[in-house]
Amino acid sequence: MQEVILVKLGEIVLKGLNRRTFEDRLLKNIRRRIARAGNFEVYSMQSTIYIEPKDEDADIDEAEERISKIFGVIGYARACVCEKDMDAITKMAPEYLNDTLAGFKTFKVESKRADKKFPLGSMEISREVGAALLRANPHISVDVHNPEITVRVEIREKAAYIHGETKPGAGGIPVGTGGKAAILISGGLDSPVAAWMMAKRGVELTAIHFASPPYTSERAHEKVVALLKKVGEYAGRMDMITVPFTEIQEQIRDNCPEELATVIMRRFMMRAAERIARERECSALITGESLGQVASQTIQAIACTDAAANMPVFRPLIGSDKSEIVTLAHRIDTYDISIEPYEDCCTVFTPKHPRTRPTLNVVEAAEQKLDVEQLLKNCLEKTEIRHL
């Protein structure tokens, strides 16, 4: 019995004259992401992407798992391939679906006749397949209004395809269609979720992490690597650039008012991240900030931070509360890693009483005691790149 995976497209179908560009990118992403699962043929026909194993070593289970995390896929189904003949279809349907139906009490059949040359209409196909399934499964009954499971028969150009429920995909649009941006990534809950959200909108990511040894440990660094690998299951390949930040933080601590330390630190992060982003042809920065969550995330503090950057800064979590962020972290499997008790540079120099409503002129005056350009030059000369 031959099995394939049928991939359903989401908002790609609404892209008008640009649709082909989005489909081509999705096909490319699928081929790359399932390559480790074996030899598959991947092609598009009639608004569906077909993924066909080409030899016995192709692992369709692994391919299915990988497809579930590819942005641009709204749904997918594992289906058996059948000759376009009603006798063959009614014989194949029970053989393929009996184990699936064993756990249900009600079902219905929906048919799609994309090949209009097929002699029976959709209603007739559904009726005959439903009758065959009832004969093979006397424990189950038909419920066309509220079935526990829907069986689908698709009569397409090359063959007929029989499958159960279509599973939800990751949604969004294919990574690589939304440009490039740099995500400022820490070991907390928020920034990995922000990275995932922007990748869902087609953005190709570069990750920038600020480390402050010896205040931050190698285990804290590896925690960030682990988080990015989880995000990468959806976002695809990315580079992680680690910026040594100790000197800058010590200079801020020693020369600037304590209540302004966090906002000045974040302004340095923006400056450094922007320079890295431009070198890597990124058009924007991304952070995991949520309005009002901490002192550095008030409107006034964010305005002071953004004044140090000369490119757009995206904050996909800006209107989210913590419970919503936690829910998404569980969904993408970053939560347990994020709560591991390893410090990051944003917390080791946290002032006791940060100013929640800083003004730009006061912050810029405080920075006059620092050699901004030399400090940036020193840290950017020592960055490390890790390919994930």
Backbone hydrogen bonds, N-H to C=O, Kabsch-Sander energy under -0.5 kcal/mol:
donor,donor_aa,acceptor,acceptor_aa,energy
4,V,79,A,-2.7
5,I,51,I,-1.9
6,L,77,A,-3.1
7,V,5,I,-0.6
7,V,49,I,-3.0
8,K,6,L,-0.5
8,K,75,G,-3.4
9,L,47,S,-0.8
10,G,72,G,-0.9
13,V,10,G,-1.6
14,L,11,E,-1.9
15,K,12,I,-2.0
18,N,15,K,-2.0
19,R,16,G,-1.7
21,T,18,N,-0.6
22,F,18,N,-1.6
23,E,19,R,-2.7
24,D,20,R,-2.8
25,R,21,T,-1.9
26,L,22,F,-2.3
27,L,23,E,-2.8
28,K,24,D,-2.3
29,N,25,R,-2.6
30,I,26,L,-2.7
31,R,27,L,-2.6
32,R,28,K,-2.2
33,R,29,N,-2.5
34,I,30,I,-2.3
35,A,31,R,-0.5
35,A,32,R,-0.6
37,A,34,I,-1.7
38,G,35,A,-1.4
40,F,38,G,-0.7
41,E,52,E,-2.9
42,V,40,F,-0.5
43,Y,50,Y,-1.9
45,M,48,T,-2.8
48,T,45,M,-1.1
49,I,7,V,-2.3
50,Y,43,Y,-3.3
51,I,5,I,-1.9
52,E,41,E,-2.7
52,E,50,Y,-0.5
54,K,39,N,-2.8
55,D,39,N,-0.5
58,A,55,D,-1.3
59,D,37,A,-3.5
60,I,58,A,-1.1
63,A,59,D,-2.2
64,E,60,I,-2.3
65,E,61,D,-1.9
66,R,62,E,-2.3
67,I,63,A,-2.5
68,S,64,E,-1.6
69,K,66,R,-1.5
70,I,67,I,-1.7
71,F,69,K,-0.6
71,F,234,Y,-0.6
72,G,171,G,-3.1
73,V,70,I,-1.5
74,I,8,K,-1.9
74,I,72,G,-0.6
75,G,8,K,-1.2
76,Y,167,K,-2.1
77,A,6,L,-2.2
79,A,4,V,-2.8
79,A,77,A,-0.6
80,C,162,I,-2.3
81,V,2,Q,-2.4
82,C,160,A,-2.9
85,D,83,E,-2.4
89,I,85,D,-2.6
90,T,86,M,-2.9
91,K,87,D,-1.3
92,M,88,A,-2.4
93,A,89,I,-2.6
95,E,91,K,-1.1
96,Y,92,M,-2.5
97,L,93,A,-2.3
98,N,94,P,-2.1
101,L,97,L,-2.8
102,A,98,N,-1.1
103,G,100,T,-0.9
104,F,101,L,-2.1
107,F,141,S,-1.8
108,K,149,I,-1.3
110,E,151,V,-3.0
112,K,153,V,-2.6
114,A,112,K,-1.0
114,A,155,I,-1.2
115,D,155,I,-1.8
116,K,114,A,-1.0
118,F,115,D,-1.8
125,I,121,G,-2.4
126,S,122,S,-2.5
127,R,123,M,-2.2
128,E,124,E,-2.2
129,V,125,I,-2.5
130,G,126,S,-2.6
131,A,127,R,-2.0
132,A,128,E,-1.9
133,L,129,V,-2.3
134,L,130,G,-2.2
135,R,131,A,-2.1
136,A,132,A,-1.6
137,N,133,L,-1.3
140,I,137,N,-1.8
141,S,105,K,-2.5
143,D,107,F,-2.3
149,I,106,T,-0.8
151,V,108,K,-3.0
151,V,149,I,-0.5
152,R,163,H,-3.2
153,V,110,E,-2.2
154,E,161,Y,-2.8
155,I,112,K,-3.2
155,I,153,V,-0.5
156,R,154,E,-0.9
156,R,159,A,-2.4
160,A,82,C,-3.0
161,Y,154,E,-2.4
162,I,80,C,-1.9
163,H,152,R,-2.4
167,K,76,Y,-2.8
169,G,74,I,-2.1
170,A,70,I,-0.5
171,G,73,V,-2.9
173,I,200,K,-2.4
176,G,202,G,-2.3
177,T,174,P,-1.8
178,G,202,G,-2.9
181,A,204,E,-2.2
182,A,284,A,-2.3
183,I,206,T,-2.7
184,L,182,A,-0.5
184,L,286,I,-2.8
185,I,183,I,-0.9
185,I,208,I,-2.4
193,V,189,L,-0.9
194,A,190,D,-2.4
195,A,191,S,-2.4
196,W,192,P,-2.2
197,M,193,V,-2.4
198,M,194,A,-2.0
199,A,195,A,-2.4
200,K,196,W,-2.0
201,R,197,M,-0.6
201,R,198,M,-0.7
202,G,173,I,-0.6
202,G,199,A,-2.0
203,V,198,M,-1.9
204,E,179,G,-3.0
206,T,181,A,-1.7
207,A,239,D,-2.9
208,I,183,I,-2.9
209,H,241,I,-2.9
211,A,209,H,-0.5
211,A,243,V,-2.3
215,Y,212,S,-1.3
216,T,212,S,-1.4
221,H,217,S,-1.6
222,E,218,E,-2.5
223,K,219,R,-1.7
224,V,220,A,-1.4
225,V,221,H,-1.7
226,A,222,E,-2.5
227,L,223,K,-2.0
228,L,224,V,-2.5
229,K,225,V,-2.0
230,K,226,A,-1.6
231,V,227,L,-2.3
232,G,228,L,-2.7
233,E,229,K,-0.8
233,E,230,K,-0.9
234,Y,231,V,-1.8
235,A,231,V,-2.9
236,G,232,G,-2.0
240,M,386,R,-3.0
241,I,207,A,-3.2
241,I,239,D,-0.5
242,T,240,M,-0.6
242,T,384,E,-2.9
243,V,209,H,-3.3
243,V,241,I,-0.5
245,F,211,A,-3.5
249,Q,245,F,-2.2
250,E,246,T,-2.6
251,Q,247,E,-2.4
252,I,248,I,-2.3
253,R,249,Q,-2.5
254,D,250,E,-2.3
255,N,251,Q,-1.6
256,C,252,I,-2.2
260,L,257,P,-1.6
261,A,258,E,-1.4
264,I,260,L,-2.2
265,M,261,A,-2.5
266,R,262,T,-2.4
267,R,263,V,-1.7
268,F,264,I,-1.9
269,M,265,M,-2.1
270,M,266,R,-2.3
271,R,267,R,-2.2
272,A,268,F,-2.7
273,A,269,M,-3.0
274,E,270,M,-2.5
275,R,271,R,-1.8
276,I,272,A,-2.1
277,A,273,A,-3.0
278,R,274,E,-2.6
279,E,275,R,-1.7
280,R,276,I,-1.4
281,E,278,R,-1.5
282,C,277,A,-3.1
283,S,180,K,-2.7
285,L,312,P,-2.7
286,I,182,A,-2.4
287,T,314,F,-2.2
291,L,318,I,-1.9
292,G,297,Q,-3.2
293,Q,290,S,-2.2
297,Q,294,V,-2.1
298,T,295,A,-0.9
301,A,356,T,-0.5
302,I,298,T,-2.8
303,A,299,I,-2.2
304,C,300,Q,-1.9
305,T,301,A,-2.3
306,D,302,I,-2.9
307,A,303,A,-1.4
308,A,305,T,-1.6
309,A,306,D,-1.7
314,F,285,L,-3.5
314,F,312,P,-0.5
318,I,315,R,-2.0
320,S,317,L,-2.3
325,I,321,D,-1.8
326,V,322,K,-2.8
327,T,323,S,-2.1
328,L,324,E,-1.8
329,A,325,I,-2.4
330,H,326,V,-2.3
331,R,327,T,-2.0
332,I,328,L,-2.2
333,D,330,H,-1.0
334,T,329,A,-2.4
335,Y,329,A,-1.3
338,S,334,T,-2.7
339,I,335,Y,-1.8
340,E,337,I,-1.6
342,Y,340,E,-2.2
345,C,210,F,-0.7
347,T,344,D,-1.7
348,V,344,D,-1.4
349,F,345,C,-0.6
350,T,347,T,-1.2
355,R,259,E,-2.8
363,V,359,T,-2.2
364,E,360,L,-2.9
365,A,361,N,-1.7
366,A,362,V,-2.0
367,E,363,V,-1.7
368,Q,364,E,-0.6
368,Q,365,A,-1.0
369,K,366,A,-1.1
370,L,367,E,-2.2
372,V,370,L,-1.4
375,L,371,D,-2.5
376,L,372,V,-2.3
377,K,373,E,-2.5
378,N,374,Q,-2.5
379,C,375,L,-1.9
380,L,376,L,-2.6
381,E,377,K,-1.6
382,K,379,C,-1.1
383,T,380,L,-0.8
384,E,242,T,-2.0
386,R,240,M,-2.4
388,L,238,M,-2.5
388,L,386,R,-0.6
